């Protein structure tokens, strides 16, 4: 049977494994086709459960599982308010003063939803931090595989997208120390001399609600012994402006700059958009909680068919 889930944090955490599998398969499918099958009328879609089903005639394929999902109009997953565009323009202006780009993303969807607009910052070393790994059941072998595959990604000029990848969870001191170590290494590789009194800046970027501000607080708490410096929340869009620099290390002197989450301006794949909404990267009320819950059940049934 299929259990009904409530859309929200508990639902997302419970179905992490399925969402990661969906992310991997959708990433491959997107490279093949940018037009997934959709239906324009959700009210006339095939019901999730058939009211008359004879299990004795089961041929191995459950006929009651829908093959396609009746997506809502694309506008429902389009969320790119004006403050995001303004913040993105300000990030460009800050680049000359920045030593390293720290891109934070949700580890539950490592291949899905990373914003390609950040490729415009390729003149600086870029580290990818896959955060919230505590909400997954990834083994060390799976992490190594994901890291290897993402490190193969390149920009149009053939340059690798990322200098390094780190898996972390906010609040885990060991992982926070590893992030700082990687930041310093990236600075050295770009020619930083670490002379006394020199200030080095790290620009933190990412999609909404992936844990950027929480990560800053974790780094700050470890190296400055202060618990809170960046405002956080469980919904996307808490940080709306580029924040002041926040010190995370003394020797060498390292500051981070918190920025608002920047959404993908135009999501062409509705499956991708709905998955981002399941993880609260897109606001749920834009999509509709009932429609989102229906998509979750559809996804779980389809994954159950394939496993």
N, C-alpha and C positions, 0 to 999 in steps of 0.2 A: 504494500500500500504506500501511499504518499502522505506525509505529514504536512499539515498546513503550518506555515511559518509566519510570524509577524515581521513585517518589513522594519528594519532597524538594525542596531548593532548586534543584537543576539542572532538575528537571522544571518547576517553577513559572516559572523564568526563561525556559525554552525556549518555553513556551506562553503567554507574557504577552499577546500580541496576541489570541489566542483567548479568554483569560479576560476581557480588557477588552470584547471584543465580546459575550461572554456576559453580563457585568455590565450593559451598556447595554440589551440585549434583555430580560433578566430584570427590570430596573427598570421597563420599560414594561409587561411582562406582569403584574407584581405589582399595578399600579394597576388592571388589568382583572379579575384573579381572584386570590384568595388560596388556591385549592385546585388546585395543579398535579397532573396525572395521575401516579399512583404505582401500584406493584404490591406486594402484601404478601408475595410469595414469591419471593425472589431466585433460588432454586435452579431454578425452573421458567421462568425468563425466556428469551426468544429469544437464542440464542448470538450473540456478536459477529460471528463469521464463519460463513457457511454452508459445510458440507463439500462441497456439490455446487452449483456456480454456473456457469451458461453465459453467459459474457460476450458471446457472439454474439447473444444475445437481449436485450441491454441496451436498455431503453426510456427511459433517461435518469434513472431513479431506482434507486438501489442497494437492492435488496430486503434485502440482508444487514445494512443499518444499522437498528438498533433505533429505534423511534419514541418509546418511553418508557423510563425507567430504574427498575429495581426497588429503590426506596430501602429502607434499613434503618429500623427504628423511630425515631420522632422523638427518643427519648431519647438516641440516639447522637450527635446534634448539640446536645444540651442540656448546656451547661457554664456554670454560674453558682455557683461555690463561695462559702462564707460570707464570705470576706475581701473579695469584690467588693461585697457589700451594705453591709458595715461601712464600706468606703472611700467608697462613694457617699454615705452619711450624713455622713461627716466632711467631704466636699467641700462639702456644703450649709452646714455650720457655718463653713467658711472663707470663704464668699462675701463677707461684709461687709469682709474684709481684702484682697480680690482686686480688681485693676483691669481685667484682661483675661483671657478664657478662650482658650486656644490648643488647638484640637482637631486632633489629628494622625490622619491616615488613610492607607491604602495607595493610592498613585496608580494601581495596576494595576486597582483596582475603585472608581473614583471615585463611582459611583452606588449601589454595593451595600455593605451592612453597616455604614453609619454609624448609631451608636446614638442613637435618638430620645430616650433618657432625658436626654441632655445638653441638650435643649431647655429643661429645667427651670432652666438657668443663663442664661436669656435676658435677665435684668436687667443683665447685663454685656456689653460688646462681645465678640464671638466671632470669632476668625479661624480659618479652615480651612487647615491645612497638608497638602497632598497629598505625602507623602513617598515615597521609593524610586523617584522618577521615572527614575532611571538604569537601572531594570529594565524600562523600557518603551521603545517606539520611537515615542513621541508626537511629532508635529511641532508647531511653534509654533501652527499653525492649529488643530490638534486641541485643544491646551491652551486656546486662546482660546474654542473652542466649549464645552468642558467648563465652563470658568469662567463663561461667560455663562449656561449652563443652570442651574448650581447656584446662582448668585446670584439666580435668579428664585424659589428656594424660600422659602416663607414659613411662619411659625408660625400657629396658629389665629386669633390676633388680627390677622393681616395684616402683622405686623412681619417684615422679612427675617431669615432664620436667621443669616446671616453678614455681617459688616462687610467682609470681604475674603477672598481666596483666594490662597495662595502655593504654587507647585510647587517642590519642593526634593529634594535628596539629601544624606544625612548625609556630612559631610566636604567639601562644596563651600562654600568660604568666601564666595563672592559671594552665593550664595543665603542663607547664614546672615545676612549683613549685611542682606539684603532683609527677612528675617523680623523682625529687630530694628527696622528702620525702620518696618515695618507695625505692630509692637507699640506703638511710641512714638506713631505717628499715631492709633491707636485710643484710647490713653490721653488724648491731647489732645482728641479728639472727645468724650470722656466727661467732660471738665472738669478733667483733671489740670493742676496749675500748675507742676510740676517745680521746686519750691523746694528750695534747698540743704538736704541732710540728710534729706529726705523719702524714705521707702522705698516703692517700687511693686512689687506682686506679680503674677505671671502664673501662673495655674493651668493646667497641661498635662494634658489628658484625651484619651482615645481608647480604641479597642478593644485587646486584647492583641496584642503583637508587631507593632506598626505603626511602631516606631522612636522612641517618645517619649524614652526614656532616651538613645538614641544622638543624638538631636537636641539634647538638653541638653548632652551632652558636646561636641558640635560648637560650640555657642554659647559654652560655657565655655572651650574650647581657644582660640577666636579672641580673646576679650576678657579672659581671665584667664591665658592661656598655661599652662594646666594641662590635661593630656590626659584624665584620667578623674575623674569625680566621681559618676556614677550608674551602677549596675551594669546591664550589658546581657547579652543572650543571644539565641541563634537560635530558642529555643522560647518559646511564650507562657507568661506567668505568672511571669517572673523577678522583677519588682517586685511585692511583695505588700502593702506598706504605704505610706502617704503619707510621703514623705521630707522632710527638713529643707529649708529654703529655700537655694537655690544662686544666688550672685551671677553675673550675666552682663554687667553694665554698671556703670560708675562714675558717669558724669554723663549723664543722671540715674541715680540708684541703682535698678537693676532686679534683682529676684530672681525665680527660677522655682521652682515647687513640683512635683516629680515625683510622679505617682500611679500606682497599679496600673491595668492595662487593665481596662475594665468591659465585659463581654459583654452582648449582648442577652439578657434573661432567658428569652424564649420565642420561638424562631425557628419561625415557622409555615410558611415555604417551605423545603422540604428541599433544593431546588436551591441556594438561597442558603447554607444551612448547609454543604453539601458543598463549595461554592466557597470558603467561609471556611476549611474544613479543608485544602483544597489549598494555601492560602497560610499555613498554620501559625498562623492566628488562633484556630482551635479545635484542640486537641491531636489529632494523627493517631491515637493509640492508642484514643481514644474511638470513632472511626468504623471503624477497621480498615484497614490499609494496602492489602490486596487489594481491598476494596470501594472504597476511594478511587481506586486505580489504574484499576479498572473504570469508575468515573464519569468519570475523565479521558479515557479512550479513547472512551467514549460521547459526551462533549462534543465532542471533536475530530472524530469522525465526523459528528455532526449539523451542526457548523459547516462542515465540508467539503461537505456536501450543499447548504447554503444559499448558499455562495460561488460 
